[in-house]
């Protein structure tokens, strides 16, 4: 194993101690038991670990770097927040290191290790929820802030900033129900993500209030993976249904983009043929003919909270854990009409047309 590939996590695992203990040994902390110190140093020598010049920053917090791991940097939601957070931390002489995990466990883990090697002063994470034990371990000795997704791990120490996706998705579903829709196609996210589960529950509860049970027999559900590609696949799946829905609830802005693109491809009119609502805003929608009714949030307010909270935790790592939740507002649009009766025939016609091409 090459020295530059070895991290403090590797040393901690080999020595059967926490990364915090390794940090104390490397910084000559006198409170470390001599036998434990020798065990750690033996692992350091065995693995060939070479601390970089910033090793002492684990205690002094002087790298002036903050890591920011997001699931998808192409999502304007995270791009907007990252820009605003950078504007907040830069005047305090901190640089933001922005990384996109693409919802991949190995990629997120690699970025977490990179942040460890750089000894960043703080870490903002929109987690994949597949490296929870690593993030929880980091949080014991590094200021960590989770954004949009909590991690189910009792060892996590840090802050959590979220949006109320439950209420947001309940709001948009209720708008469709009020317009008379009952066959509503829900494009949700992977249930490994806590925010996906909460958004879906908002849809379920709104439907329940109108006497509609969303159970295993409900035919209008699709996991869109919170991606544009997933939104497109959702439309393809919808086209195969013998009894098509009259409306769509999209529980992420990226899925909404994919849905819009695919509906346009099939010449399906919104809201003439099918109604649509979405969760989270989409940049520059005012430039398009179709503006989906959406549950949106004040991204500048969220970003200010993220920036302020991580700076406070860097300054005082001993702060009690804090949880901030931002409420959705309903953004009006032109994507809802009364249920259409002509969609099934149009869908069959469009399917025949595309198969013939």
Secondary structure, DSSP 8 states (H G I E B T S, - for coil): --GGG--HHHHHHHHTS-HHHHHHHHTT-TTS-HHHHHHHHHHHHHHT----TTTTHHHH--S-EEEEEES-TTSHHHHHHHHHHHHHHHTTT-EEEEEE-TT-HHHHHHHHHHHHHHT-SEEEE---SS-HHHHHHHTTTSEEEEES-----TT--SEEEEE-HHHHHHHHHHHHHHTT--SEEEEE--TTSHHHHHHHHHHHHHHHHTT---STT-S-EEE-TTSHHHHHHHHHHHHT-SS--SEEEESSHHHHHHHHHHHHHTT--TTTT-EEEEES--TTGGGSS---EEEE--HHHHHHHHHHHHHHHHH-TTS---EEEE--EEE--S---S--SSHHHHHHHHHHHHHH-
